[in-house]
Amino acid sequence: MIRKTFQVLGLIAALLSLTPLIVADYWWIKVSDFPHLQLSGFTLLAIILYFFTFNPKWVNDYAYITILMGCFSIF
């Protein structure tokens, strides 16, 4: 249960950090353009919580961490 919660929070962070890369002029896409520092902190928090809470041992865990680290490195 808690593992899925962390995964959902991490995926939300990933989606929010990738939306500014979409080339469109809609407000719901550009709204996540401004809080770069907060999104980076949120992504870093998701990575740290995942490592302290769980021991990655499945391919899905490594894919999840890779996606989050990629989104963290964008900013």
Distance bins in CASP14 RR format, pairs under 12 A and 6 or more apart:
PFRMAT RR
TARGET T0000
AUTHOR 0000-0000-0000
RMODE 2
METHOD distances of the structure
MODEL  1
1 7 0 0 0 0 0 1 0 0 0 0 0
1 8 0 0 0 0 0 1 0 0 0 0 0
2 8 0 0 0 0 0 1 0 0 0 0 0
2 9 0 0 0 0 0 1 0 0 0 0 0
2 49 0 0 0 0 1 0 0 0 0 0 0
2 50 0 0 0 0 0 1 0 0 0 0 0
2 53 1 0 0 1 0 0 0 0 0 0 0
2 54 0 0 0 0 1 0 0 0 0 0 0
3 9 0 0 0 0 0 1 0 0 0 0 0
3 10 0 0 0 0 0 1 0 0 0 0 0
3 49 0 0 0 0 0 1 0 0 0 0 0
3 50 0 0 0 0 1 0 0 0 0 0 0
3 53 1 0 0 1 0 0 0 0 0 0 0
3 54 1 0 0 1 0 0 0 0 0 0 0
3 55 0 0 0 0 0 1 0 0 0 0 0
3 56 0 0 0 0 0 1 0 0 0 0 0
3 57 0 0 0 0 0 1 0 0 0 0 0
3 58 0 0 0 0 0 1 0 0 0 0 0
3 60 0 0 0 0 0 1 0 0 0 0 0
3 61 0 0 0 0 1 0 0 0 0 0 0
3 64 0 0 0 0 0 1 0 0 0 0 0
4 10 0 0 0 0 0 1 0 0 0 0 0
4 11 0 0 0 0 0 1 0 0 0 0 0
4 50 0 0 0 0 0 1 0 0 0 0 0
4 53 0 0 0 0 0 1 0 0 0 0 0
4 54 0 0 0 0 0 1 0 0 0 0 0
4 60 0 0 0 0 0 1 0 0 0 0 0
4 64 0 0 0 0 0 1 0 0 0 0 0
5 11 0 0 0 0 0 1 0 0 0 0 0
5 12 0 0 0 0 0 1 0 0 0 0 0
5 46 0 0 0 0 0 1 0 0 0 0 0
5 49 0 0 0 0 1 0 0 0 0 0 0
5 50 0 0 0 0 0 1 0 0 0 0 0
5 53 0 0 0 0 0 1 0 0 0 0 0
5 54 0 0 0 0 0 1 0 0 0 0 0
6 12 0 0 0 0 0 1 0 0 0 0 0
6 13 0 0 0 0 0 1 0 0 0 0 0
6 45 0 0 0 0 0 1 0 0 0 0 0
6 46 1 0 0 1 0 0 0 0 0 0 0
6 47 0 0 0 0 1 0 0 0 0 0 0
6 48 0 0 0 0 0 1 0 0 0 0 0
6 49 1 0 1 0 0 0 0 0 0 0 0
6 50 1 0 1 0 0 0 0 0 0 0 0
6 51 0 0 0 0 0 1 0 0 0 0 0
6 52 0 0 0 0 0 1 0 0 0 0 0
6 53 1 0 0 1 0 0 0 0 0 0 0
6 54 1 0 0 1 0 0 0 0 0 0 0
6 56 0 0 0 0 0 1 0 0 0 0 0
6 61 0 0 0 0 0 1 0 0 0 0 0
6 64 0 0 0 0 1 0 0 0 0 0 0
6 65 0 0 0 0 0 1 0 0 0 0 0
6 68 0 0 0 0 0 1 0 0 0 0 0
7 13 0 0 0 0 0 1 0 0 0 0 0
7 14 0 0 0 0 0 1 0 0 0 0 0
7 46 0 0 0 0 1 0 0 0 0 0 0
7 47 0 0 0 0 0 1 0 0 0 0 0
7 49 0 0 0 0 0 1 0 0 0 0 0
7 50 1 0 0 1 0 0 0 0 0 0 0
7 53 0 0 0 0 0 1 0 0 0 0 0
7 54 0 0 0 0 1 0 0 0 0 0 0
7 56 0 0 0 0 0 1 0 0 0 0 0
7 58 0 0 0 0 0 1 0 0 0 0 0
7 60 0 0 0 0 1 0 0 0 0 0 0
7 61 0 0 0 0 1 0 0 0 0 0 0
7 63 0 0 0 0 0 1 0 0 0 0 0
7 64 1 0 0 1 0 0 0 0 0 0 0
7 65 0 0 0 0 0 1 0 0 0 0 0
7 67 0 0 0 0 0 1 0 0 0 0 0
7 68 0 0 0 0 1 0 0 0 0 0 0
8 14 0 0 0 0 0 1 0 0 0 0 0
8 15 0 0 0 0 0 1 0 0 0 0 0
8 46 0 0 0 0 1 0 0 0 0 0 0
8 50 0 0 0 0 0 1 0 0 0 0 0
8 64 0 0 0 0 0 1 0 0 0 0 0
9 15 0 0 0 0 0 1 0 0 0 0 0
9 16 0 0 0 0 0 1 0 0 0 0 0
9 42 0 0 0 0 1 0 0 0 0 0 0
9 43 0 0 0 0 1 0 0 0 0 0 0
9 45 0 0 0 0 1 0 0 0 0 0 0
9 46 1 0 1 0 0 0 0 0 0 0 0
9 47 0 0 0 0 0 1 0 0 0 0 0
9 48 0 0 0 0 0 1 0 0 0 0 0
9 49 0 0 0 0 1 0 0 0 0 0 0
9 50 0 0 0 0 1 0 0 0 0 0 0
9 53 0 0 0 0 0 1 0 0 0 0 0
9 64 0 0 0 0 0 1 0 0 0 0 0
9 68 0 0 0 0 0 1 0 0 0 0 0
10 16 0 0 0 0 1 0 0 0 0 0 0
10 17 0 0 0 0 1 0 0 0 0 0 0
10 18 0 0 0 0 0 1 0 0 0 0 0
10 39 0 0 0 0 0 1 0 0 0 0 0
10 41 0 0 0 0 0 1 0 0 0 0 0
10 42 0 0 0 0 1 0 0 0 0 0 0
10 43 1 0 0 1 0 0 0 0 0 0 0
10 44 0 0 0 0 0 1 0 0 0 0 0
10 45 0 0 0 0 1 0 0 0 0 0 0
10 46 1 0 1 0 0 0 0 0 0 0 0
10 47 0 0 0 0 1 0 0 0 0 0 0
10 48 0 0 0 0 0 1 0 0 0 0 0
10 49 0 0 0 0 1 0 0 0 0 0 0
10 50 1 0 0 1 0 0 0 0 0 0 0
10 64 1 0 0 1 0 0 0 0 0 0 0
10 65 0 0 0 0 1 0 0 0 0 0 0
10 67 0 0 0 0 1 0 0 0 0 0 0
10 68 1 0 1 0 0 0 0 0 0 0 0
10 69 0 0 0 0 0 1 0 0 0 0 0
10 70 0 0 0 0 0 1 0 0 0 0 0
10 71 0 0 0 0 1 0 0 0 0 0 0
10 72 0 0 0 0 0 1 0 0 0 0 0
11 17 0 0 0 0 0 1 0 0 0 0 0
11 18 0 0 0 0 0 1 0 0 0 0 0
11 42 0 0 0 0 0 1 0 0 0 0 0
11 43 0 0 0 0 0 1 0 0 0 0 0
11 46 0 0 0 0 1 0 0 0 0 0 0
11 50 0 0 0 0 0 1 0 0 0 0 0
11 60 0 0 0 0 0 1 0 0 0 0 0
11 63 0 0 0 0 0 1 0 0 0 0 0
11 64 0 0 0 0 1 0 0 0 0 0 0
11 67 1 0 0 1 0 0 0 0 0 0 0
11 68 0 0 0 0 1 0 0 0 0 0 0
11 71 0 0 0 0 1 0 0 0 0 0 0
12 18 0 0 0 0 0 1 0 0 0 0 0
12 19 0 0 0 0 0 1 0 0 0 0 0
12 32 0 0 0 0 0 1 0 0 0 0 0
12 39 0 0 0 0 0 1 0 0 0 0 0
12 42 0 0 0 0 1 0 0 0 0 0 0
12 43 0 0 0 0 1 0 0 0 0 0 0
12 45 0 0 0 0 0 1 0 0 0 0 0
12 46 0 0 0 0 1 0 0 0 0 0 0
12 68 0 0 0 0 0 1 0 0 0 0 0
12 71 0 0 0 0 0 1 0 0 0 0 0
13 19 0 0 0 0 0 1 0 0 0 0 0
13 32 0 0 0 0 0 1 0 0 0 0 0
13 35 0 0 0 0 0 1 0 0 0 0 0
13 38 0 0 0 0 0 1 0 0 0 0 0
13 39 1 0 0 1 0 0 0 0 0 0 0
13 40 0 0 0 0 1 0 0 0 0 0 0
13 41 0 0 0 0 1 0 0 0 0 0 0
13 42 1 0 1 0 0 0 0 0 0 0 0
13 43 1 0 1 0 0 0 0 0 0 0 0
13 44 0 0 0 0 1 0 0 0 0 0 0
13 45 0 0 0 0 1 0 0 0 0 0 0
13 46 1 0 1 0 0 0 0 0 0 0 0
13 47 0 0 0 0 1 0 0 0 0 0 0
13 48 0 0 0 0 0 1 0 0 0 0 0
13 49 0 0 0 0 0 1 0 0 0 0 0
13 50 0 0 0 0 0 1 0 0 0 0 0
13 64 0 0 0 0 0 1 0 0 0 0 0
13 67 0 0 0 0 1 0 0 0 0 0 0
13 68 1 0 0 1 0 0 0 0 0 0 0
13 69 0 0 0 0 0 1 0 0 0 0 0
13 70 0 0 0 0 0 1 0 0 0 0 0
13 71 1 0 0 1 0 0 0 0 0 0 0
13 72 0 0 0 0 1 0 0 0 0 0 0
13 74 0 0 0 0 0 1 0 0 0 0 0
13 75 0 0 0 0 0 1 0 0 0 0 0
14 21 0 0 0 0 0 1 0 0 0 0 0
14 32 0 0 0 0 0 1 0 0 0 0 0
14 39 0 0 0 0 1 0 0 0 0 0 0
14 40 0 0 0 0 0 1 0 0 0 0 0
14 42 0 0 0 0 0 1 0 0 0 0 0
14 43 1 0 0 1 0 0 0 0 0 0 0
14 46 0 0 0 0 1 0 0 0 0 0 0
14 47 0 0 0 0 0 1 0 0 0 0 0
14 63 0 0 0 0 0 1 0 0 0 0 0
14 64 0 0 0 0 1 0 0 0 0 0 0
14 65 0 0 0 0 0 1 0 0 0 0 0
14 66 0 0 0 0 0 1 0 0 0 0 0
14 67 1 0 1 0 0 0 0 0 0 0 0
14 68 1 0 0 1 0 0 0 0 0 0 0
14 69 0 0 0 0 0 1 0 0 0 0 0
14 70 0 0 0 0 1 0 0 0 0 0 0
14 71 1 0 1 0 0 0 0 0 0 0 0
14 72 0 0 0 0 1 0 0 0 0 0 0
14 73 0 0 0 0 0 1 0 0 0 0 0
14 74 0 0 0 0 1 0 0 0 0 0 0
15 21 0 0 0 0 0 1 0 0 0 0 0
15 22 0 0 0 0 0 1 0 0 0 0 0
15 29 0 0 0 0 0 1 0 0 0 0 0
15 32 0 0 0 0 1 0 0 0 0 0 0
15 39 0 0 0 0 0 1 0 0 0 0 0
15 42 0 0 0 0 0 1 0 0 0 0 0
15 43 0 0 0 0 0 1 0 0 0 0 0
15 46 0 0 0 0 0 1 0 0 0 0 0
15 67 0 0 0 0 0 1 0 0 0 0 0
15 68 0 0 0 0 0 1 0 0 0 0 0
15 71 0 0 0 0 1 0 0 0 0 0 0
16 22 0 0 0 0 0 1 0 0 0 0 0
16 28 0 0 0 0 0 1 0 0 0 0 0
16 29 0 0 0 0 0 1 0 0 0 0 0
16 31 0 0 0 0 1 0 0 0 0 0 0
16 32 1 0 1 0 0 0 0 0 0 0 0
16 33 0 0 0 0 0 1 0 0 0 0 0
16 34 0 0 0 0 0 1 0 0 0 0 0
16 35 0 0 0 0 1 0 0 0 0 0 0
16 36 0 0 0 0 0 1 0 0 0 0 0
16 38 0 0 0 0 1 0 0 0 0 0 0
16 39 1 0 1 0 0 0 0 0 0 0 0
16 40 0 0 0 0 0 1 0 0 0 0 0
16 41 0 0 0 0 0 1 0 0 0 0 0
16 42 1 0 0 1 0 0 0 0 0 0 0
16 43 0 0 0 0 1 0 0 0 0 0 0
16 46 0 0 0 0 0 1 0 0 0 0 0
16 68 0 0 0 0 0 1 0 0 0 0 0
16 71 0 0 0 0 1 0 0 0 0 0 0
16 74 0 0 0 0 0 1 0 0 0 0 0
16 75 0 0 0 0 0 1 0 0 0 0 0
17 32 1 0 0 1 0 0 0 0 0 0 0
17 33 0 0 0 0 0 1 0 0 0 0 0
17 35 0 0 0 0 1 0 0 0 0 0 0
17 36 0 0 0 0 1 0 0 0 0 0 0
17 37 0 0 0 0 0 1 0 0 0 0 0
17 38 0 0 0 0 0 1 0 0 0 0 0
17 39 1 0 1 0 0 0 0 0 0 0 0
17 40 1 0 0 1 0 0 0 0 0 0 0
17 41 0 0 0 0 1 0 0 0 0 0 0
17 42 0 0 0 0 1 0 0 0 0 0 0
17 43 1 0 0 1 0 0 0 0 0 0 0
17 44 0 0 0 0 0 1 0 0 0 0 0
17 46 0 0 0 0 0 1 0 0 0 0 0
17 67 0 0 0 0 0 1 0 0 0 0 0
17 68 0 0 0 0 1 0 0 0 0 0 0
17 69 0 0 0 0 0 1 0 0 0 0 0
17 70 0 0 0 0 1 0 0 0 0 0 0
17 71 1 0 1 0 0 0 0 0 0 0 0
17 72 1 0 0 1 0 0 0 0 0 0 0
17 73 0 0 0 0 1 0 0 0 0 0 0
17 74 1 0 1 0 0 0 0 0 0 0 0
17 75 1 0 0 1 0 0 0 0 0 0 0
18 29 0 0 0 0 0 1 0 0 0 0 0
18 32 0 0 0 0 1 0 0 0 0 0 0
18 33 0 0 0 0 0 1 0 0 0 0 0
18 39 0 0 0 0 1 0 0 0 0 0 0
18 43 0 0 0 0 0 1 0 0 0 0 0
18 67 0 0 0 0 1 0 0 0 0 0 0
18 68 0 0 0 0 0 1 0 0 0 0 0
18 70 0 0 0 0 1 0 0 0 0 0 0
18 71 1 0 0 1 0 0 0 0 0 0 0
18 72 0 0 0 0 0 1 0 0 0 0 0
18 74 1 0 0 1 0 0 0 0 0 0 0
18 75 0 0 0 0 0 1 0 0 0 0 0
19 26 0 0 0 0 1 0 0 0 0 0 0
19 27 0 0 0 0 0 1 0 0 0 0 0
19 28 0 0 0 0 1 0 0 0 0 0 0
19 29 1 0 1 0 0 0 0 0 0 0 0
19 30 0 0 0 0 1 0 0 0 0 0 0
19 31 0 0 0 0 1 0 0 0 0 0 0
19 32 1 0 1 0 0 0 0 0 0 0 0
19 33 0 0 0 0 1 0 0 0 0 0 0
19 34 0 0 0 0 0 1 0 0 0 0 0
19 35 0 0 0 0 0 1 0 0 0 0 0
19 36 0 0 0 0 0 1 0 0 0 0 0
19 39 0 0 0 0 1 0 0 0 0 0 0
19 71 0 0 0 0 0 1 0 0 0 0 0
19 74 0 0 0 0 0 1 0 0 0 0 0
20 26 0 0 0 0 0 1 0 0 0 0 0
20 28 0 0 0 0 0 1 0 0 0 0 0
20 29 1 0 0 1 0 0 0 0 0 0 0
20 30 1 0 0 1 0 0 0 0 0 0 0
20 31 0 0 0 0 1 0 0 0 0 0 0
20 32 1 0 1 0 0 0 0 0 0 0 0
20 33 1 0 1 0 0 0 0 0 0 0 0
20 34 0 0 0 0 1 0 0 0 0 0 0
20 35 0 0 0 0 0 1 0 0 0 0 0
20 36 0 0 0 0 1 0 0 0 0 0 0
20 39 0 0 0 0 1 0 0 0 0 0 0
20 71 0 0 0 0 0 1 0 0 0 0 0
20 74 0 0 0 0 1 0 0 0 0 0 0
20 75 0 0 0 0 1 0 0 0 0 0 0
21 29 0 0 0 0 1 0 0 0 0 0 0
21 30 0 0 0 0 0 1 0 0 0 0 0
21 32 0 0 0 0 0 1 0 0 0 0 0
21 33 0 0 0 0 1 0 0 0 0 0 0
21 71 0 0 0 0 0 1 0 0 0 0 0
21 74 1 0 0 1 0 0 0 0 0 0 0
21 75 0 0 0 0 0 1 0 0 0 0 0
22 28 0 0 0 0 0 1 0 0 0 0 0
22 29 1 0 1 0 0 0 0 0 0 0 0
22 30 0 0 0 0 1 0 0 0 0 0 0
22 31 0 0 0 0 0 1 0 0 0 0 0
22 32 0 0 0 0 1 0 0 0 0 0 0
22 33 0 0 0 0 0 1 0 0 0 0 0
23 29 0 0 0 0 1 0 0 0 0 0 0
23 30 0 0 0 0 0 1 0 0 0 0 0
23 33 0 0 0 0 0 1 0 0 0 0 0
24 30 1 0 0 1 0 0 0 0 0 0 0
24 31 0 0 0 0 0 1 0 0 0 0 0
24 33 0 0 0 0 0 1 0 0 0 0 0
25 33 0 0 0 0 0 1 0 0 0 0 0
26 32 0 0 0 0 0 1 0 0 0 0 0
26 33 0 0 0 0 0 1 0 0 0 0 0
27 33 0 0 0 0 0 1 0 0 0 0 0
27 34 0 0 0 0 0 1 0 0 0 0 0
31 39 0 0 0 0 0 1 0 0 0 0 0
32 38 0 0 0 0 1 0 0 0 0 0 0
32 39 1 0 0 1 0 0 0 0 0 0 0
32 40 0 0 0 0 0 1 0 0 0 0 0
32 42 0 0 0 0 0 1 0 0 0 0 0
32 71 0 0 0 0 0 1 0 0 0 0 0
32 74 0 0 0 0 0 1 0 0 0 0 0
32 75 0 0 0 0 0 1 0 0 0 0 0
33 39 0 0 0 0 1 0 0 0 0 0 0
33 75 0 0 0 0 0 1 0 0 0 0 0
35 41 0 0 0 0 1 0 0 0 0 0 0
35 42 0 0 0 0 1 0 0 0 0 0 0
35 43 0 0 0 0 0 1 0 0 0 0 0
35 75 0 0 0 0 0 1 0 0 0 0 0
36 42 0 0 0 0 0 1 0 0 0 0 0
36 43 0 0 0 0 0 1 0 0 0 0 0
36 71 0 0 0 0 0 1 0 0 0 0 0
36 72 0 0 0 0 0 1 0 0 0 0 0
36 74 0 0 0 0 1 0 0 0 0 0 0
36 75 1 0 1 0 0 0 0 0 0 0 0
37 43 0 0 0 0 0 1 0 0 0 0 0
37 44 0 0 0 0 0 1 0 0 0 0 0
37 72 0 0 0 0 0 1 0 0 0 0 0
37 75 1 0 0 1 0 0 0 0 0 0 0
38 44 0 0 0 0 0 1 0 0 0 0 0
38 45 0 0 0 0 0 1 0 0 0 0 0
38 75 0 0 0 0 0 1 0 0 0 0 0
39 45 0 0 0 0 0 1 0 0 0 0 0
39 46 0 0 0 0 0 1 0 0 0 0 0
39 68 0 0 0 0 0 1 0 0 0 0 0
39 71 0 0 0 0 1 0 0 0 0 0 0
39 72 0 0 0 0 1 0 0 0 0 0 0
39 74 0 0 0 0 1 0 0 0 0 0 0
39 75 1 0 0 1 0 0 0 0 0 0 0
40 46 0 0 0 0 0 1 0 0 0 0 0
40 47 0 0 0 0 0 1 0 0 0 0 0
40 68 0 0 0 0 0 1 0 0 0 0 0
40 69 0 0 0 0 0 1 0 0 0 0 0
40 70 0 0 0 0 0 1 0 0 0 0 0
40 71 0 0 0 0 1 0 0 0 0 0 0
40 72 1 0 0 1 0 0 0 0 0 0 0
40 73 0 0 0 0 1 0 0 0 0 0 0
40 74 0 0 0 0 1 0 0 0 0 0 0
40 75 1 0 1 0 0 0 0 0 0 0 0
41 47 0 0 0 0 1 0 0 0 0 0 0
41 48 0 0 0 0 1 0 0 0 0 0 0
41 49 0 0 0 0 0 1 0 0 0 0 0
41 68 0 0 0 0 0 1 0 0 0 0 0
41 71 0 0 0 0 0 1 0 0 0 0 0
41 72 0 0 0 0 1 0 0 0 0 0 0
41 75 0 0 0 0 1 0 0 0 0 0 0
42 48 0 0 0 0 0 1 0 0 0 0 0
42 49 0 0 0 0 0 1 0 0 0 0 0
42 68 0 0 0 0 0 1 0 0 0 0 0
42 71 0 0 0 0 1 0 0 0 0 0 0
42 72 0 0 0 0 1 0 0 0 0 0 0
42 75 0 0 0 0 0 1 0 0 0 0 0
43 49 0 0 0 0 0 1 0 0 0 0 0
43 50 0 0 0 0 0 1 0 0 0 0 0
43 64 0 0 0 0 0 1 0 0 0 0 0
43 65 0 0 0 0 0 1 0 0 0 0 0
43 67 0 0 0 0 1 0 0 0 0 0 0
43 68 1 0 1 0 0 0 0 0 0 0 0
43 69 0 0 0 0 1 0 0 0 0 0 0
43 70 0 0 0 0 1 0 0 0 0 0 0
43 71 1 0 1 0 0 0 0 0 0 0 0
43 72 1 0 1 0 0 0 0 0 0 0 0
43 73 0 0 0 0 1 0 0 0 0 0 0
43 74 0 0 0 0 1 0 0 0 0 0 0
43 75 0 0 0 0 1 0 0 0 0 0 0
44 50 0 0 0 0 0 1 0 0 0 0 0
44 51 0 0 0 0 0 1 0 0 0 0 0
44 68 0 0 0 0 1 0 0 0 0 0 0
44 69 0 0 0 0 1 0 0 0 0 0 0
44 70 0 0 0 0 0 1 0 0 0 0 0
44 71 0 0 0 0 0 1 0 0 0 0 0
44 72 1 0 1 0 0 0 0 0 0 0 0
44 73 0 0 0 0 0 1 0 0 0 0 0
44 75 0 0 0 0 1 0 0 0 0 0 0
45 51 0 0 0 0 0 1 0 0 0 0 0
45 52 0 0 0 0 0 1 0 0 0 0 0
45 53 0 0 0 0 0 1 0 0 0 0 0
45 68 0 0 0 0 0 1 0 0 0 0 0
45 72 0 0 0 0 0 1 0 0 0 0 0
46 52 0 0 0 0 0 1 0 0 0 0 0
46 53 0 0 0 0 0 1 0 0 0 0 0
46 54 0 0 0 0 0 1 0 0 0 0 0
46 64 0 0 0 0 1 0 0 0 0 0 0
46 65 0 0 0 0 1 0 0 0 0 0 0
46 67 0 0 0 0 0 1 0 0 0 0 0
46 68 1 0 1 0 0 0 0 0 0 0 0
46 69 0 0 0 0 0 1 0 0 0 0 0
46 71 0 0 0 0 1 0 0 0 0 0 0
46 72 0 0 0 0 1 0 0 0 0 0 0
47 53 0 0 0 0 0 1 0 0 0 0 0
47 54 0 0 0 0 0 1 0 0 0 0 0
47 56 0 0 0 0 0 1 0 0 0 0 0
47 61 0 0 0 0 0 1 0 0 0 0 0
47 64 0 0 0 0 1 0 0 0 0 0 0
47 65 1 0 0 1 0 0 0 0 0 0 0
47 66 0 0 0 0 0 1 0 0 0 0 0
47 67 0 0 0 0 0 1 0 0 0 0 0
47 68 1 0 1 0 0 0 0 0 0 0 0
47 69 1 0 0 1 0 0 0 0 0 0 0
47 70 0 0 0 0 1 0 0 0 0 0 0
47 71 0 0 0 0 1 0 0 0 0 0 0
47 72 1 0 0 1 0 0 0 0 0 0 0
47 73 0 0 0 0 0 1 0 0 0 0 0
48 54 0 0 0 0 0 1 0 0 0 0 0
48 65 0 0 0 0 0 1 0 0 0 0 0
48 68 0 0 0 0 0 1 0 0 0 0 0
48 69 0 0 0 0 0 1 0 0 0 0 0
48 72 0 0 0 0 0 1 0 0 0 0 0
49 65 0 0 0 0 0 1 0 0 0 0 0
49 68 0 0 0 0 0 1 0 0 0 0 0
50 56 1 0 0 1 0 0 0 0 0 0 0
50 60 0 0 0 0 0 1 0 0 0 0 0
50 61 1 0 0 1 0 0 0 0 0 0 0
50 62 0 0 0 0 0 1 0 0 0 0 0
50 64 1 0 0 1 0 0 0 0 0 0 0
50 65 1 0 0 1 0 0 0 0 0 0 0
50 66 0 0 0 0 0 1 0 0 0 0 0
50 67 0 0 0 0 0 1 0 0 0 0 0
50 68 1 0 0 1 0 0 0 0 0 0 0
50 69 0 0 0 0 0 1 0 0 0 0 0
51 61 0 0 0 0 1 0 0 0 0 0 0
51 62 0 0 0 0 0 1 0 0 0 0 0
51 64 0 0 0 0 0 1 0 0 0 0 0
51 65 1 0 0 1 0 0 0 0 0 0 0
51 68 0 0 0 0 0 1 0 0 0 0 0
51 69 0 0 0 0 0 1 0 0 0 0 0
53 61 0 0 0 0 0 1 0 0 0 0 0
54 60 0 0 0 0 0 1 0 0 0 0 0
54 61 1 0 0 1 0 0 0 0 0 0 0
54 62 0 0 0 0 0 1 0 0 0 0 0
54 64 0 0 0 0 1 0 0 0 0 0 0
54 65 0 0 0 0 0 1 0 0 0 0 0
55 61 0 0 0 0 1 0 0 0 0 0 0
55 62 0 0 0 0 0 1 0 0 0 0 0
55 65 0 0 0 0 0 1 0 0 0 0 0
56 62 1 0 1 0 0 0 0 0 0 0 0
56 63 0 0 0 0 1 0 0 0 0 0 0
56 64 0 0 0 0 1 0 0 0 0 0 0
56 65 1 0 0 1 0 0 0 0 0 0 0
56 66 0 0 0 0 0 1 0 0 0 0 0
56 68 0 0 0 0 0 1 0 0 0 0 0
57 65 0 0 0 0 0 1 0 0 0 0 0
58 64 0 0 0 0 1 0 0 0 0 0 0
58 65 0 0 0 0 0 1 0 0 0 0 0
59 65 0 0 0 0 0 1 0 0 0 0 0
59 66 0 0 0 0 0 1 0 0 0 0 0
60 66 0 0 0 0 0 1 0 0 0 0 0
60 67 0 0 0 0 0 1 0 0 0 0 0
61 67 0 0 0 0 0 1 0 0 0 0 0
61 68 0 0 0 0 0 1 0 0 0 0 0
62 68 0 0 0 0 0 1 0 0 0 0 0
62 69 0 0 0 0 0 1 0 0 0 0 0
63 69 0 0 0 0 0 1 0 0 0 0 0
63 70 0 0 0 0 0 1 0 0 0 0 0
64 70 0 0 0 0 0 1 0 0 0 0 0
64 71 0 0 0 0 0 1 0 0 0 0 0
65 71 0 0 0 0 0 1 0 0 0 0 0
65 72 0 0 0 0 0 1 0 0 0 0 0
66 72 0 0 0 0 0 1 0 0 0 0 0
66 73 0 0 0 0 0 1 0 0 0 0 0
67 73 0 0 0 0 0 1 0 0 0 0 0
67 74 0 0 0 0 0 1 0 0 0 0 0
68 74 0 0 0 0 0 1 0 0 0 0 0
69 75 0 0 0 0 0 1 0 0 0 0 0
END
